[in-house]
Amino acid sequence: MNLKEKETFTKILNEEILTTEKSVLKYNELCKPISPDNAIGRVSRMDAINNKSVVEAALRKSKEKMSQLKAMQNNISNSDFGNCKKCQKEIPFGRLMLQPHSKFCVICAD
């Protein structure tokens, strides 16, 4: 990865981190329990419980993605940055632009 690509990638990575942080905050807010004092019907309460479990799964995914993005940010200065963790070949720049948290090339990701 050349210097210009690293600069572009760093910009995209920072934007992705900000977006993911916003998602984590939003999901945290949506995961708050419904107060028993809240007068909603039994069906609505069951629907809210189901929605909460879906949001909790999205929150877990967002936190995992955030962790991966932060790891990429910390490793960007390493000499082997941008190389596949499995085959050690360079990950195509386009893949990194689409998925900044990618550790593997397309072939090894399967």
Order of alpha helices (4+ residues) and beta strands (2+ residues): alpha-alpha-alpha-alpha
